[in-house]
Amino acid sequence: MARCGKPEELISPLVFLASDAGFYVTGAILFFDGGYTAA
């Protein structure tokens, strides 16, 4: 992809992290950059 995410694409992961389902995700650094930093 090699592009930054659009604001509307970030909503789903943010809602997940704010929900009870994201309870065990702690101390993680998450990059929403379409794989740009992995390249």
C-alpha positions as CSV (number, residue, x, y, z in Angstrom):
1,M,0.0,0.0,0.0
2,A,2.8,2.4,1.0
3,R,0.4,5.3,1.9
4,C,-0.8,6.8,5.1
5,G,-4.3,5.9,6.3
6,K,-7.2,8.1,5.7
7,P,-9.1,9.3,8.8
8,E,-12.1,7.1,8.0
9,E,-9.9,4.1,7.8
10,L,-8.6,4.6,11.3
11,I,-12.0,4.5,13.0
12,S,-12.4,0.7,13.1
13,P,-9.1,0.0,14.9
14,L,-9.6,2.9,17.3
15,V,-13.1,1.7,18.2
16,F,-11.7,-1.8,18.8
17,L,-9.0,-0.5,21.1
18,A,-11.6,1.6,23.0
19,S,-13.9,-1.4,23.4
20,D,-13.9,-4.3,25.9
21,A,-12.5,-6.5,23.1
22,G,-9.2,-4.4,23.1
23,F,-8.8,-5.0,26.9
24,Y,-5.6,-7.1,26.5
25,V,-3.8,-4.7,24.1
26,T,-1.6,-2.7,26.4
27,G,1.8,-1.0,26.0
28,A,1.7,-1.5,22.2
29,I,2.8,0.9,19.6
30,L,0.5,0.5,16.6
31,F,1.3,2.1,13.2
32,F,-1.6,2.9,10.9
33,D,0.5,3.7,7.9
34,G,-0.4,1.1,5.3
35,G,2.8,-0.8,5.8
36,Y,5.0,2.2,5.0
37,T,7.3,1.7,8.1
38,A,7.7,-2.0,7.3
39,A,9.1,-1.4,3.8
